[in-house]
Amino acid sequence: MKNDRRSFYIYDLELAARKDGAKVLAFDEALAVWEKMWKAGRTYPLNNDKATLLIGDVVKDEQEGHVAILLRLSDTAAPNSVYSDPANGGYVEHEKNGTVGADFACHVLISIAAEKAQPNVYTCAIERVPGITAGLIQRILSKFLNYEYNENKEFYSYPAPGGGLNKDNKPRMDRCCPHVELRGRPSASMIKDINDGRLTGISLVRSEPITPIAGAPFLRKSHTELKLNIDHGNLPAQVWNSIEQAIKANSGNYGIAKVSYKRPGASRFVTVELNSATGQPLNDLYVESFEIGPIFPPLAHSSKGVVARLCDPAIVQFKQHRAI
């Protein structure tokens, strides 16, 4: 991570519920909860209280249709920061004590308007920051919705799908705890390389109950991999679309797909792992991204609030990835 450049990765943020028939949570309702947690200074402890996640700032732009959320991580287990000046022999270590932790900040840009034909899916851009993964961001945004669900009995209630009346002769209501799901969008370069390059292999991977194998009890079966043959003489024009359709059709039995290919003009092959149900790359390297820079004045390692000189140019590119 450089002090004058930042990368952002594009994700689909879905507000979801695991209960059949549950009402889809509106984005404004979710944002109201996150703003409430931010203003109240609520935190989410991690790693046996060695680290703490919190919302550091929220900036909403109704006119442009987006919100910028600054997520911060304070980690007492992170190494001490060290500064040096080799030319003059300078060396300074800043020691942490007690509850003081190394601070990391990550900007998260979210569209207020849902994607076309996807009423509960919103374009999301996440700043790449070491130590703050998309999984961690999904976790804290979901956890704060969970806090509100458990502490506010009126939150996320809706008429019961089965109908009926309660003891007060009013429509029976139901509740369900909503959560956030983040799915990385496959990069345009990856899709182009698959379409224009040469497929070398496709495998479907299924998780299995962990059981010892015969003859070596220290070795255990955990996955089954189904390798597929490729008929190169019968490939469609848009290979990626057909691959995505096929792995989704088999996602009930195989949760992960591995696609290997050679990029045009390259001799080495690349293997990308995908979530079979969504087509989402499981490695950030293959997620759609953009870069901002040079940035002046240079950025610090963290921030207490949203940094406009980073967010303003990032939002310009972020909006190009929306389809609203």
N, C-alpha and C positions, 0 to 999 in steps of 0.2 A: 504494500500500500504506500503510495507516494503522497507527499503533502500538497502537490498541485494537480493531482488527477484522482478521479474516482470512477469506478465501474458500477453500473446498475444492471440487474438481471430482471427479466420480465416473467411474471407469474400470473396465473389466473387465481384470484382469491374468491373462494366460494363460501357463502354463509349457508350452512347445512344443518340438518337435524337427523338423528338416527331413528326416530319414531315414525312409523307409518302414519300418514295423514296429517303430520304436523305442519303448521303454518310456517312458511318461509320467513325468516326474520328480515325485516327491511334494513337497508344499510344505515339509514338515519338512526334507527333504534340501536344498532350495534355501536355506531360512532358516539351516540350519547353516553353509552356505558363506558367506552374508552376515555372520553373526556371527563366523566365523573371520577374514574379511577385515577386519572392524571391529577386532577385538581385536589383530590383527597390524599395524594401521595402514597397510594397503595403500591405494594411491592409483591414480587413473587420470588421466594427463596429457592435456591438450587444447590445441588451438591452438598447436602448436609449443612446448609447455611453458609457455605464458603463463598457463594456468589448470589447476587441479587439482581433481578430484572425489574425494570420499571419503565413507565412512559415519561419521557423528559419534557415533551412539548407536543402540542397539536395546533396546526395552522390550517384552517379550512378556507377555501376559496369557492364560494357558491357560484360566482359568475363564470369561472373557468371550469367548474365541475370536478374538483379534486380536493384531496386533503393530504397534508404532509404530517406524518407522525414520526417523532424521534424516539426510538427505543434505546435504552441505555442498559449496559451490563456493568456492574461493579463486582470485581473478582479479587477476593483476598488471597487466593491461591496462585494468582499470576505472578511471574517473576518481577522483582524490583526493576524499575526503569533506570537505565544507565546512559549518561552522556559523556562524550569524550572529545578531546581536541588533540589529536596525535602530534600536530605541529608544535604545540606548546607543552605537551605532556599532561594535559588536563584529563581528569577522570573523576566523574561524580556519580555516585549511586544514591538514588532516593529510596530510602528504606520505608516500607509500610509497617504500620503497627495496628494491633487491635482489629477494629471493624473497617479500617481503611483499605479499599481495594483499587486495583487498576481499573480505570474507567474506559469503556468502549461505547461509542454511539453509532447508531445506524439509522439513516433516513429511509422511511418507507412511504412511497407515494401510492395513493389509491384513488381510482376514479370513483366519483360519487354515483355516476350513472352506470347501470348494468350494461353488459355486452348485448348486442343484438341477438334476439332469440334465446338468450340465456338470462332469465330474470333475476337470478341470484348469484351471478358470476361477474366479477369486477376486475378490470386490469389493474395490476399491481407491479410497481418497480421497487426492487430492494437493493440498497447500496451494499456493495461487497465489503464486508468488514471481518477480519479474522476474529474468530471466536463467537460471532453472531450469525448463525446459519438460518436458512429459511425455516427449518424445522423448529428452531428456538422461537422465531417470530410467530409461527403458527401456534406454538404452545402458549405463549404469554397472552396473545389476543384471545385465544379460546379460554384460558384460565380466568381472565377478567370477566368474560361472559358467564363463566361458571360461578364466580363470586357473586355476581348480581343475581343470578338465578336462585342461589341458595339463600341470599339475604333479603331479597325483595319478592314476596309471594305474588305480586301483581305482574312481575316481569314475564314476558313471553307466555301469556295465557291466551287461549283461542277456543272458539266453540268446538266441543268434542265432535270428531268426525261422525260418530254414531248417533249424534243428536241426543234428545232426551232432556228432561228437566231435573233440577236438583231439588232438595227438600224445601227450598224457598220458592218453588215453582218458577224458577228462572232457568234459562238455557244452561245446560251442563257444560262446564269449561274443562279444558285439559291443559297440561303443561308439558314442556319438554326442554331440556337444556340444549341450546344451540352451540355450534362450534364452528371454527374456521378451518378450511382446507386450502392449502397452497399447492399449485401444480405448475411446474416450470414449463414454459412454452418451448417446444423444439426450435432450435435456431434455424434461420433461413439457410445459413451456410451448410449445416448438417443435412438438411433436406435436399439441397442442391447437390451436395457431394454424393448422396445415396442415389439420386435420380441420374446423375451424369457419370458416376463412377462405376465400379464393378462389384456386385455383391459376391462375397466369399463365403458367407455362412449365416444361418439363422437358427437359433435355438430357443425353445420354450422351457422355462424352469418352473418346477412345482415344489413347494415346501412339503416336507414329509415329517411325520413324527420322528423325533430323534431316537434311534435305536442302534445298539451295537451291531457290528457285522460279524459274521462267523470267522473264527480264527484270530481275531485281534480286538478284544473288548475295549481297547482304548480308542479305536476308530469307530465312528458313529455315522450312520446315514442321516442326512438332514435335508437333501434336495435330490430331485430327479430331473435330469435334463434330456429333453427330446430334441435331437438334432434333425433338421429338415434339409432335404436335398433341394437344389435350385436348378430349374430347367432354364438355362440362359437363352435358349432359342425361343422361349415363349414368354419373355418378360413384357409387362405392360409399359406404356410410355411414361406414366408417372408411378415409378416403383414405390415411392414412399407411401402414397395414398393406399395402394394395395396391401403393403406390409402392415400399415396401421389398422386397416380394416380387418385383416386376418388375425392379428394378435388380440384385438379387442373381442373378436368372435370366440376366441379360445381362452379369454381371461378368467372364466369361471374355474378352469382347471389349472391354468398356468399363470401365476401372478407376475412373472418377470419374463421379458423377452431380451435376447441378445442378438444384435444385428452387427455383422462384420462386413466391412467393405474397404475397397481401395479407392482413394480419392483420385480424380483425374490427374494424370501425370505423375503420380506417386507410386513408389514401389512397396512401401509398407502398408499394412492394412490396419484399420481402426475398428475397435469393438465398442459399441455403445449399449448400455443396459437401459431398458425402458420399463416403465410400469405398464403392464399389458392392458389394464382397464382404461387408462387415460392416454397412453402414448407419451407420457411425461418422461424425459431423460432423468435418470437417477444420479447423474453427475452434472454439476454446474457448468462444466466445460461445454456441454452441448445445449445449454439453455440460452435463448435469445438474450442479447445484452447490448448495451451501448456505453460509451465512455465520455466523461466530461473532463475538459482540461484544455489548456492550462488554466488554473484557478489562482487568482491573486486578490488579496494576500493569501499566502499558503494556509492550508488547513491544519488544525491541531489534531491530535490523535482522537480526541473526543470533543463533545460540546454539551452545554447545558440546555441549549435551545436549537430550533431549526435554523440552519445556516443558509441565508438567502442567496449568497453568491455561489453556493453549490446547487441549491434546489431550483432556482429560477431557470438556469440553462438546462437542468435535468428535466424539468417539467415540459419544456419545449419538445424534447425528444420523446418523452413519455407519452405525450398526447398523440404522437404519430402511431403508437401501437394500440390505440383504442379503436374499437368498432362499435360506436354507440348510436 
